[in-house]
Amino acid sequence: MDDRRRAPRIPLLTQVEAQGEATAALGRACDISVGGLLIETPETFPAGATVIVRYLIPDQPPPIQAAGRVVRVTPGKCMAIACLGMRREDEERIVRYMAQAGAVKSGQPLLTQAETPSGKRRSARIPRRMSVVLSWRDADGRPQQESAETEFLSRHGAMLLSFSELEPGQLLRVSVPDTGKKGVSRVVYVRAAPVGGRMEVGLEVLGAENIWEMDFPP
């Protein structure tokens, strides 16, 4: 967290939607960085809440979408959100905007979370069928939900079968009825499944570890 708070920030007045588990808050960003943002809103969430934020960078559509956690809050006034996971291209869009405004030097390295080395998994993947409930908002902002079943699990994600047309980089909320745990996840890949009419979807869980409550081998 300390490294992210030292990341260069820049004032940005833009509308922000912060989607919680059951409700959404609308507010105005005070400043942004690749590590997070500060939102002025009367609809604050408690510290520790996991949210999905959406906001526009001037002259750079489409909206930025990222998972985050509320790390500081003044109830009814504002909340600071630390980024849990943002697409590399969105980080680059923020840095370009900051460079144009003179907040960072052109070519300054991105301050980003460490990435898993290519081809290496952070934990073992095991075959396991488990029911999950996926929820998200479509391109028009309408809430969507689907019950799905996992094929493989790892401490940090899953591969499941879905009927929905999900896209890499999309953020979803995942609920696990068997454990009562919830988390925000990012779609990392989508491909046709052997089962007709379904897609294999790879998910990375952000900001939560082992929502499956299982023991995994090293």
C-alpha positions in Angstrom: 0.0 0.0 0.0 2.9 2.4 0.8 4.3 2.1 -2.7 0.9 2.9 -4.2 0.4 5.9 -2.0 3.8 7.3 -3.2 2.6 7.0 -6.8 2.2 10.4 -8.6 -1.3 11.7 -8.4 -3.2 14.3 -10.4 -6.4 16.2 -9.8 -9.2 15.0 -12.0 -12.8 16.1 -11.7 -14.9 13.3 -13.3 -17.9 11.3 -12.2 -17.1 7.9 -10.7 -19.3 4.9 -10.0 -18.2 2.6 -7.2 -20.2 -0.6 -7.2 -20.3 -2.5 -3.9 -21.8 -5.9 -3.2 -25.4 -4.7 -3.0 -25.4 -1.0 -3.9 -23.5 1.5 -6.0 -22.3 5.0 -5.1 -22.0 7.9 -7.4 -19.4 10.6 -6.7 -16.7 12.8 -8.1 -13.0 11.9 -8.3 -10.7 14.4 -6.5 -7.4 12.9 -7.8 -6.2 9.7 -9.5 -3.1 7.6 -9.9 -2.3 4.1 -11.2 -2.6 3.0 -7.6 -6.0 4.3 -6.8 -8.2 7.4 -6.4 -10.1 9.6 -3.9 -13.8 10.0 -4.4 -16.1 12.6 -2.9 -19.5 11.0 -2.3 -22.2 11.0 0.4 -22.7 7.3 -0.3 -19.5 5.9 1.3 -18.7 2.3 2.0 -16.9 1.0 5.1 -13.1 0.6 5.1 -12.2 -2.8 3.7 -15.1 -3.0 1.3 -14.2 -4.4 -2.2 -15.6 -2.3 -5.0 -15.6 -2.0 -8.8 -15.0 1.6 -10.0 -15.7 3.1 -13.4 -14.7 6.6 -14.5 -13.7 8.5 -17.7 -10.3 10.0 -18.5 -10.9 13.2 -20.6 -10.8 12.5 -24.3 -9.9 8.8 -23.7 -13.0 6.6 -24.0 -14.1 4.0 -23.0 -14.3 4.2 -19.2 -11.6 2.9 -16.9 -12.8 -0.1 -14.9 -10.9 -1.5 -12.0 -11.3 -3.5 -8.8 -10.4 -1.7 -5.6 -10.6 -1.7 -1.8 -11.7 1.1 0.4 -8.7 2.0 2.5 -9.7 5.2 4.1 -13.2 6.8 4.6 -14.8 9.9 6.0 -18.4 8.7 6.3 -20.9 10.6 4.2 -18.1 12.7 2.6 -15.3 10.8 0.8 -13.4 7.6 0.5 -9.9 6.6 -0.8 -9.8 3.5 -2.9 -6.6 1.4 -3.6 -6.5 -0.4 -6.9 -6.5 -4.2 -6.6 -6.1 -4.9 -10.3 -6.1 -2.8 -13.5 -5.4 -3.7 -17.1 -2.0 -2.7 -18.3 -3.6 -0.6 -21.1 -5.7 1.3 -18.6 -2.6 2.0 -16.5 -0.9 3.4 -19.6 -3.9 5.6 -20.4 -3.7 7.1 -16.9 0.0 7.7 -17.2 -0.4 9.3 -20.6 -3.0 11.7 -19.2 -0.7 12.5 -16.2 2.2 13.1 -18.6 0.2 15.5 -20.7 -0.8 17.4 -17.6 2.8 17.5 -16.4 2.3 15.4 -13.3 4.9 12.8 -14.5 7.7 12.8 -16.9 7.2 11.2 -20.3 8.5 7.7 -20.2 8.5 7.4 -16.4 8.1 3.7 -15.4 4.6 2.6 -14.3 4.1 1.9 -10.6 2.2 -1.3 -10.8 1.7 -4.5 -8.9 4.1 -7.3 -9.5 3.0 -9.7 -12.2 3.3 -13.4 -12.1 6.1 -14.6 -14.4 4.9 -15.8 -17.7 4.0 -19.5 -17.7 4.2 -19.9 -13.9 1.1 -20.4 -11.7 1.0 -18.9 -8.2 -0.7 -22.2 -6.9 -1.6 -25.6 -8.2 -4.7 -26.1 -10.2 -7.0 -29.0 -9.4 -10.1 -30.4 -11.0 -13.1 -29.6 -8.8 -16.8 -28.9 -9.6 -18.2 -26.2 -7.4 -21.3 -24.0 -8.0 -20.7 -20.3 -8.2 -22.9 -17.2 -8.9 -21.5 -14.6 -11.2 -22.8 -11.0 -11.3 -21.8 -8.0 -13.4 -23.1 -5.1 -15.3 -23.5 -5.2 -19.1 -22.3 -2.4 -21.5 -25.6 -0.5 -20.8 -25.1 -0.7 -17.0 -27.8 -3.3 -16.5 -27.2 -5.9 -13.8 -26.6 -9.5 -15.0 -26.3 -12.7 -13.1 -25.6 -16.3 -14.0 -25.1 -19.6 -12.0 -22.1 -21.5 -13.3 -20.0 -24.5 -12.3 -16.2 -24.6 -12.0 -14.1 -27.2 -13.8 -10.7 -26.4 -12.2 -9.8 -24.4 -9.0 -6.7 -22.7 -7.8 -6.0 -20.6 -4.7 -6.2 -17.5 -6.8 -8.8 -18.3 -9.5 -10.8 -20.8 -11.4 -11.8 -22.2 -14.8 -15.6 -22.5 -15.3 -18.2 -23.1 -17.9 -20.5 -20.2 -18.8 -23.4 -19.5 -21.2 -22.7 -15.7 -21.2 -20.6 -13.8 -23.6 -17.9 -12.6 -21.3 -14.7 -10.7 -22.4 -11.1 -10.8 -21.3 -10.4 -8.0 -18.8 -14.1 -7.9 -17.6 -14.7 -7.6 -13.9 -17.2 -9.9 -12.2 -18.3 -10.6 -8.6 -18.1 -14.2 -7.6 -20.2 -15.7 -4.8 -19.5 -19.3 -3.6 -22.7 -20.7 -1.9 -20.8 -23.6 -0.4 -18.4 -21.4 1.5 -20.4 -18.2 1.8 -17.3 -16.3 0.5 -17.4 -13.6 -2.2 -14.8 -11.9 -4.3 -14.1 -9.7 -7.3 -12.5 -11.4 -10.3 -11.1 -10.6 -13.7 -11.8 -12.6 -16.8 -8.3 -13.6 -18.1 -9.4 -15.7 -21.1 -12.5 -17.0 -22.9 -12.5 -19.9 -25.3 -15.0 -22.3 -26.8 -15.8 -25.3 -24.6 -16.3 -28.9 -25.7 -19.8 -28.6 -24.4 -22.1 -27.1 -27.0 -23.3 -23.5 -26.3 -20.8 -22.9 -23.4 -17.5 -21.1 -23.1 -14.5 -21.9 -20.9 -13.8 -18.9 -18.8 -10.6 -18.4 -16.8 -11.0 -16.1 -13.7 -8.4 -14.4 -11.5 -9.7 -13.5 -8.0 -8.6 -10.1 -6.9 -8.2 -8.9 -3.3 -9.2 -12.2 -1.7 -7.4 -15.5 -1.3 -8.8 -19.0 -1.4 -12.5 -18.1 -1.4 -13.0 -21.8 -2.0 -11.7 -22.7 1.5 -9.7 -25.6 0.2 -6.2 -26.9 0.8 -4.1 -26.7 -2.4 -0.8 -28.4 -3.0 2.3 -26.2 -3.5 
